[in-house]
Amino acid sequence: MTISTELVLFIIVGVISVASAMFMLLSTNAVHSALFLILNLTTVAFLYLMLEAPFIALVQIAVYAGAIMVLFLFVIMLLGAERLADDEEPQSESSLFGPLAEGGSNQLFAGLVLTIAFALVAGYAVAQGEVELQPQVAHNPELRVAHAAAGIGAVDILLDGELVAEDVNFADSETAEYFELDAGEHTLTINATGTEDTLLSESLTLANDEVKTAVVLIENDAPTIRLIDDDLSTLEERDNARLSFLNIFTDAEAVSVIDLGANQSLDVDDEGNVTDTVWVENLAQNDLAAPIHVPEGELTTWAIVNADTNDILYRLNREELFTVERNTSDLIVIAAEPEMNGGVRARAIPFTADAEPSFGGPESIGALLFSAYLLPFELVSLLLLVAMVGAILLTQRVSVPVEQRKRDVRRRVSRPLASVVAAQTGQNIFAESADSEAQAPGEEPQTQPAGQ
């Protein structure tokens, strides 16, 4: 089995991740534990990058390893948690973890054994070739219908007897949408608009994960269907678009797609060779060109040229039709359009579809959040709202009327009772009690000498 660089990086990062998690749990210093947690979160972000999920990796670094861990360190420093162990028991500064308390060496040994076991299991699985990838979930097939037959007029499209599109005109690319179907056999029927006159009926067999375009064209003076496999996979260059050309133009043996440049004319050297940029060369009738990747932007300087005579058959100068966007997959059908004099002329018909967003990218995550996870998020937000309202109601103080508070609250006396009685009667009861206790029974009260 060939060991790739990606696999070696996974094993190294996995060992570091497990080891940092172990040291985070065994460290008695809170700051050291938080630093090991930051290292663990960073290794997880690196694993996301290996899975081609840069957006999640960025969130992992910015939110978890960044903002949240800064908050943790701030709280640890504010509370002085990193000095708690030093206050309780002196620790050796030569060790990163201190003595780990009694029996800490056993915990450290168990953590090392766990890390080594992870490395051995991963190495054995790689050596035996038993590393199984997660099976890809099968998706239902999708089908769209492209009307490129100018001689039959507007049509109605039926799938399995059900009307899915009506009054579809020739070269109408806006109504060419994908329909999700079940895997198996289906019947595609083309009727004249507003009638039950069947112009074409054909049985199609679709399998899971297939994305196809049924191009309706004229062949031997009769309408027929050409099935095209559409490639909607993610583009490696995000600023590019994927273009495919199908040639069903009957008035030329082969055509070429050429960028004429700013002068809008075909440049040919002395030997008859085209010096302009040729994107598709010598595309024969009923052939499908290999997909090409082009930067996003306008194709208004491009043209369809007769490969034999170098005559310009059609210019892609309509900006509203021939402006490609990033991460899209376009099928351009080169068809024949009747003229008033009975002849035919070339016509390019674009059919655009969005390519799949990159796994883990913002577009992919946004699509999941607003499709598969929209209802769970709404339910969670509703529960949080109910909990917040309930907490407000439970903690709200009940206001008591003033009259009831006056009745319920007993009167408080700010002075001792004896002082109040003395103030009201004009006698000090404590002084009289003391004089009566000091005078012996049967003795006459003595008067004080004058002047004292």
C-alpha positions in Angstrom: 0.0 0.0 0.0 1.3 3.4 -0.9 1.6 5.8 2.1 0.7 9.3 0.9 1.9 12.5 2.5 -1.7 13.2 3.6 -1.8 10.0 5.6 1.6 10.7 7.2 0.4 14.2 8.2 -2.8 12.7 9.6 -0.9 10.3 11.8 1.5 13.0 13.1 -1.3 15.5 13.8 -3.5 12.8 15.3 -0.7 11.9 17.8 -0.1 15.5 18.7 -3.9 16.0 19.2 -4.2 13.0 21.5 -1.0 14.0 23.4 -2.1 17.6 23.9 -5.5 16.5 25.2 -3.8 14.1 27.7 -1.4 16.8 28.9 -4.3 19.2 29.2 -6.1 16.8 31.6 -3.0 15.9 33.6 -1.5 19.4 34.0 -2.1 20.9 37.5 -1.3 24.4 36.3 -4.4 26.1 34.9 -2.4 28.2 32.4 -0.5 25.2 31.1 -3.8 23.3 30.7 -5.3 26.1 28.7 -2.2 26.3 26.5 -2.4 22.6 25.8 -6.1 23.0 24.9 -5.2 25.7 22.4 -2.7 23.3 20.8 -5.4 20.6 20.7 -7.9 23.0 19.0 -5.2 24.0 16.5 -4.5 20.4 15.5 -8.2 19.9 15.0 -8.3 22.9 12.7 -5.4 21.4 10.8 -7.5 18.2 10.3 -10.3 20.3 8.9 -7.9 21.8 6.4 -6.9 18.3 5.4 -10.6 17.5 4.8 -10.8 20.6 2.5 -12.9 22.5 5.0 -11.0 25.9 5.3 -14.1 27.8 6.5 -14.6 25.5 9.5 -10.8 25.5 10.2 -10.9 29.3 10.2 -13.8 29.3 12.7 -12.0 26.8 14.8 -8.9 29.1 15.0 -10.7 32.4 15.3 -13.5 31.5 17.7 -12.3 28.5 19.8 -8.5 28.8 19.8 -8.8 32.6 19.6 -11.6 34.4 21.4 -12.8 31.7 23.8 -9.4 30.7 24.9 -8.4 34.3 25.5 -11.4 34.6 27.7 -10.4 31.5 29.6 -6.9 32.8 30.1 -8.2 36.1 31.2 -10.5 34.5 33.8 -7.7 32.2 35.0 -5.3 35.2 35.5 -8.0 37.3 37.1 -8.9 34.6 39.7 -5.3 33.6 40.2 -6.1 30.0 39.5 -2.6 29.3 38.3 -1.3 30.0 41.8 -3.8 27.8 43.7 -1.6 24.7 43.5 1.5 26.7 44.6 -0.4 28.0 47.7 -1.6 24.6 48.7 1.6 22.6 48.1 5.0 23.7 46.8 5.8 22.2 43.4 9.0 21.7 41.5 9.7 24.3 38.8 11.8 21.9 36.9 8.7 19.9 35.8 6.1 21.3 33.5 3.3 19.6 35.3 4.6 19.6 38.8 4.4 16.4 40.9 0.9 15.7 39.5 0.0 14.8 43.1 0.5 11.3 44.4 -0.1 8.6 41.7 0.4 11.3 39.0 3.2 9.2 37.4 0.7 6.4 36.9 -1.7 8.8 35.1 1.1 10.1 33.0 2.1 6.6 32.1 -1.5 5.7 31.2 -1.7 8.8 28.9 1.6 7.9 27.2 0.3 4.3 26.7 -2.9 5.7 25.2 -1.0 7.9 22.7 1.3 5.0 21.7 -1.7 2.7 21.3 -3.3 5.3 18.9 -0.2 5.4 16.8 0.1 1.6 16.7 -3.5 1.1 15.8 -3.3 3.7 13.0 -0.1 2.3 11.7 -1.5 -1.3 11.7 -4.6 -0.2 9.9 -2.5 1.6 7.3 -0.2 -1.4 6.8 -3.2 -3.8 6.4 -5.0 -1.4 4.1 -8.1 -1.5 6.2 -8.6 2.2 6.5 -12.2 2.5 5.3 -13.5 5.8 4.0 -17.0 6.9 4.9 -19.3 5.8 2.1 -20.8 8.6 0.1 -24.5 9.1 0.4 -26.3 8.4 -2.8 -28.3 11.3 -4.2 -31.4 11.0 -6.5 -30.8 11.6 -10.2 -31.6 15.0 -11.7 -32.8 15.7 -15.2 -33.4 18.9 -17.2 -34.7 19.4 -20.7 -33.1 21.8 -23.2 -35.2 22.9 -26.1 -32.9 23.2 -29.1 -35.2 22.1 -31.9 -36.3 25.2 -33.8 -38.6 23.4 -36.2 -41.2 22.2 -33.6 -42.2 25.5 -32.0 -43.2 25.8 -28.3 -43.7 22.6 -26.4 -45.0 21.2 -23.1 -42.7 18.9 -21.1 -44.1 15.9 -19.2 -42.3 13.5 -17.0 -44.1 10.2 -16.3 -47.3 11.8 -17.5 -47.0 14.8 -15.2 -46.7 18.3 -16.6 -43.4 19.9 -15.4 -43.0 22.8 -17.8 -45.4 24.4 -20.3 -45.0 26.8 -23.3 -41.3 26.3 -23.6 -39.9 28.0 -26.6 -36.9 27.3 -28.7 -33.6 28.5 -27.0 -35.5 29.2 -23.8 -32.8 28.6 -21.2 -34.5 30.2 -18.2 -37.1 27.4 -17.9 -34.5 24.7 -18.1 -34.4 23.6 -14.5 -33.3 20.4 -12.9 -36.0 18.0 -11.7 -35.1 15.5 -9.0 -36.4 12.0 -9.8 -36.2 8.6 -8.3 -33.7 6.2 -9.7 -35.1 3.9 -12.3 -37.0 4.2 -15.6 -38.9 7.4 -16.5 -40.9 8.5 -19.6 -40.1 11.9 -21.1 -42.9 13.3 -23.3 -42.8 16.4 -25.5 -46.2 17.7 -26.6 -47.2 20.7 -28.7 -48.1 23.6 -26.4 -51.7 23.5 -25.2 -52.5 20.2 -27.0 -52.2 16.5 -26.4 -50.4 16.0 -29.7 -47.3 14.0 -28.8 -44.2 15.1 -30.7 -41.8 12.8 -28.9 -41.9 10.2 -26.2 -38.9 8.4 -24.9 -38.0 6.1 -22.0 -35.0 7.1 -19.9 -33.2 5.1 -17.3 -31.5 7.1 -14.6 -29.3 5.9 -11.8 -28.4 7.5 -8.4 -25.9 10.5 -8.5 -26.5 11.1 -12.2 -27.1 14.6 -13.5 -28.2 14.7 -17.1 -29.6 17.2 -19.7 -32.0 15.9 -22.3 -31.4 18.0 -25.4 -34.3 18.1 -27.8 -33.0 18.4 -31.3 -33.9 17.7 -34.9 -32.3 14.7 -36.6 -33.5 13.4 -40.0 -36.3 15.9 -40.0 -37.7 14.4 -36.7 -37.4 15.5 -33.1 -35.2 13.3 -31.0 -33.4 13.4 -27.6 -29.7 13.5 -26.9 -28.7 12.8 -23.2 -25.7 14.7 -21.9 -23.9 14.0 -18.7 -23.5 17.2 -16.7 -20.5 17.7 -14.6 -21.5 19.8 -11.5 -18.5 18.9 -9.4 -16.7 21.6 -7.4 -14.1 23.5 -9.5 -10.6 23.6 -8.1 -10.2 27.3 -9.0 -13.1 29.1 -7.3 -13.0 32.1 -9.7 -13.4 29.9 -12.8 -16.4 28.5 -14.6 -16.8 25.2 -16.5 -17.9 25.4 -20.2 -19.1 22.5 -22.4 -20.0 22.9 -26.1 -22.4 20.6 -28.0 -22.5 21.0 -31.7 -25.8 20.1 -33.4 -25.4 22.7 -36.2 -26.2 21.0 -39.5 -24.8 23.5 -41.9 -21.1 22.9 -41.2 -19.0 19.8 -40.8 -17.1 21.2 -37.8 -16.9 24.4 -35.8 -14.4 26.1 -33.6 -14.8 28.4 -30.6 -12.3 31.3 -30.8 -11.7 34.4 -28.8 -11.4 37.1 -31.4 -9.9 39.7 -29.0 -10.5 43.4 -28.8 -10.5 43.9 -32.6 -13.5 41.5 -33.0 -12.0 40.0 -36.1 -10.4 36.7 -36.9 -6.6 37.0 -37.2 -4.9 34.6 -39.6 -1.2 34.4 -40.5 0.3 34.0 -44.0 0.0 30.2 -43.8 -3.7 30.4 -43.0 -3.4 29.5 -39.3 -5.6 31.3 -36.8 -3.5 33.4 -34.4 -6.3 34.2 -32.0 -7.0 32.1 -28.9 -8.8 28.8 -29.9 -10.7 27.3 -27.0 -12.5 24.5 -28.9 -11.1 23.3 -32.2 -12.8 21.3 -35.0 -15.9 20.2 -33.1 -17.8 17.9 -35.4 -21.5 17.6 -35.7 -23.3 15.9 -32.8 -20.1 15.9 -30.8 -19.6 17.2 -27.2 -16.4 19.0 -26.5 -14.4 18.3 -23.4 -15.1 20.8 -20.6 -12.9 23.8 -20.4 -12.3 26.1 -17.4 -12.4 29.8 -18.0 -12.2 32.8 -15.6 -15.5 34.4 -14.7 -16.5 37.3 -16.9 -17.9 38.2 -20.3 -17.5 36.1 -23.4 -18.5 38.9 -25.7 -15.3 38.6 -27.8 -15.9 34.9 -28.5 -17.3 33.6 -31.7 -18.4 30.3 -33.4 -16.3 29.8 -36.5 -16.6 27.4 -39.4 -13.6 25.2 -39.0 -13.2 24.7 -42.7 -13.7 28.2 -44.1 -12.9 30.3 -41.0 -16.2 32.1 -41.5 -17.8 33.6 -38.4 -21.1 31.8 -37.8 -22.2 33.4 -34.6 -20.8 36.0 -32.1 -21.3 35.5 -28.4 -21.7 39.3 -28.0 -24.9 39.3 -25.9 -23.7 40.2 -22.4 -26.9 39.1 -20.7 -26.5 35.6 -22.1 -22.8 35.0 -22.3 -21.4 36.3 -19.0 -20.2 33.3 -17.0 -20.1 33.4 -13.2 -17.7 31.7 -10.8 -18.3 28.1 -9.8 -20.9 27.5 -12.5 -21.1 24.7 -15.1 -22.5 25.9 -18.4 -23.6 23.9 -21.4 -23.6 25.9 -24.7 -25.6 24.2 -27.5 -24.6 25.3 -31.0 -28.0 24.8 -32.8 -29.5 25.6 -36.2 -32.1 28.4 -36.4 -34.3 28.8 -39.5 -34.1 32.0 -41.5 -36.7 33.8 -43.6 -35.1 32.8 -46.9 -35.4 29.1 -46.0 -31.8 28.6 -44.9 -30.4 28.1 -41.4 -28.0 30.0 -39.3 -26.0 29.1 -36.2 -27.4 29.9 -32.7 -25.6 29.4 -29.4 -27.9 28.6 -26.5 -26.4 28.7 -23.0 -27.8 26.5 -20.2 -26.3 27.4 -16.8 -26.2 25.5 -13.6 -24.4 26.1 -10.3 -21.6 23.7 -9.5 -21.4 22.1 -6.1 -19.8 24.4 -3.5 -16.6 23.3 -1.9 -17.0 21.0 1.1 -16.7 22.9 4.3 -16.8 26.3 2.5 -19.1 29.1 3.5 -21.5 28.4 0.6 -21.8 24.7 1.5 -22.4 25.5 5.2 -24.9 28.2 4.3 -26.8 25.8 2.1 -26.9 23.2 4.9 -28.0 25.7 7.5 -30.8 27.1 5.4 -32.0 23.7 4.1 -31.3 20.6 6.3 -30.7 22.4 9.6 -33.1 25.3 9.3 -35.9 23.7 11.3 -33.7 22.4 14.1 -32.1 25.9 14.5 -35.6 27.5 14.5 -36.8 25.0 17.2 -33.7 25.7 19.4 -34.2 29.5 19.0 -37.9 29.1 20.0 -36.9 27.0 23.1 -34.3 29.6 24.1 -36.9 32.4 23.7 -39.4 30.5 25.9 -36.7 29.9 28.5 -35.8 33.6 28.5 -39.4 34.7 28.9 -39.9 32.1 31.7 -36.8 33.3 33.5 -38.0 36.9 33.3 -41.5 35.9 34.7 -40.0 33.8 37.5 -37.6 36.5 38.7 -40.1 39.4 38.5 -40.8 41.0 41.8 -44.5 41.3 42.8 -45.4 44.8 43.8 -47.5 45.2 47.0 -49.9 48.1 47.4 -48.8 50.9 49.9 -51.8 50.4 52.2 -51.1 46.7 52.5 -47.5 47.2 53.2 -48.5 49.7 56.0 -50.8 47.1 57.5 -48.4 44.2 57.3 -45.3 46.1 58.6 -45.2 46.5 62.4 -44.3 49.9 63.8 -40.7 50.2 64.8 -39.6 52.2 67.8 -36.3 54.0 67.3 -35.8 54.7 71.1 -36.0 52.4 74.1 -39.5 51.9 75.6 -38.4 53.4 79.0 -37.2 56.6 77.3 -40.5 56.9 75.5 -42.5 56.4 78.8 -40.3 58.9 80.6 -40.8 61.5 77.9 -44.6 61.1 78.0 -45.0 61.0 81.9 -42.3 63.4 82.9 -40.8 60.8 85.3 -37.7 58.7 85.0 -38.8 55.3 86.2 -35.2 53.9 86.3 -34.1 56.7 88.7 -37.0 56.2 91.1 -36.4 52.4 91.1 -32.8 53.0 92.0 -33.5 55.4 94.9 -36.1 53.0 96.4 -33.6 50.1 96.3 -30.8 52.2 97.9 -33.0 53.4 101.0 -33.1 50.9 103.8 -36.4 49.9 105.3 -37.5 52.1 108.4 -35.0 54.8 107.7 -35.9 58.4 107.2 -34.9 59.8 103.9 -31.8 62.0 104.2 -31.6 65.3 102.7 -28.5 66.5 101.1 -26.6 69.5 102.5 -27.2 72.7 100.8 -24.6 73.6 98.3 -23.8 70.0 97.3 
